[in-house]
């Protein structure tokens, strides 16, 4: 994969910070990133990303946590065509106590999979209703969080709380049949 590094990564990858950039460059030395420097993404950074999107593909690759989701949403608002890369919460767990969840802790295999399995926002609507979502056990209940996490891994769209996860299913145009199949597969 490294020999095709420039070809594979014509895109610019949006990450949260320098540790994420360092981790990506360990495996893909020619990869280009823009660091948002945390969840308070400046207007200047968003303008830079928007301008870059005219000439280059944009990939959003943020941590699987609340701040990562906030950054993903802000970037996607200015560049709706940005592709989305996800790691699971487990893949982002730190090896040392006290460190936070993040891309900088992911293995080479997890990063390669995330950058290979990109998702695009689909303008189509979905047939998933809130009622169907809840009936599948994803909205409420003692096991809903774990089920969303497993289904997110199965569909390759990452984890989200009940509201975020439903929004993500809609955003990627996932159908009820696909969702039901994923839920049945992970149960």
Phi, psi and omega in degrees: 000328182292329180293333177262019188308309181296316181297314182293329186241059170289346181279161172253130184260126179270121180233171183280320186204183186294330178294324176294316178300314179302316181296315179296319181290339174300321185259333182225081188304329182270002183294142178251136180231159167238127180264130180276348182058049177096188187281345177271073183291125182286157176297327179295317179295316178298321178295320178297316179296317180298317179295317179299326183297341177291332184245338187228156174285142179247132175240126177265120183225084185249171181296150180277060180216183184302312181295322177298319178294322179297315179297315179304315180296315181297316180293317181294332176295322181271337178227082182299339180274000181300136176277155187242128176244138184229142164245159178279165177299320180296319180293336181263005181292137179286155178272338179254142177297144176092343177278155181267161178300138177179166178303325183297346180259353185288150178284165177302316181299318180295319180293316178300316179298315181298318182282342177272324185261066184278150178241146178242147176289131181257127181289348181287161178269165181248159178262015178275118176263163178300322181295316179295320180300313179293319180299330178283354178088015184268340186270316184219165176115166185294334183252005186299317181298312180297321180294317177300320180298313180294317180294321177300320177293314181300318181273348180073029183244008177078181183261151172206157174294177187307312183290314180297320183294317177299316178299320180294320177301316178295316183300321181268005176067031180284132183275164177299320180300317178295318180294313181299318178298317179296318180297314180295326181291324184271346181284000000 
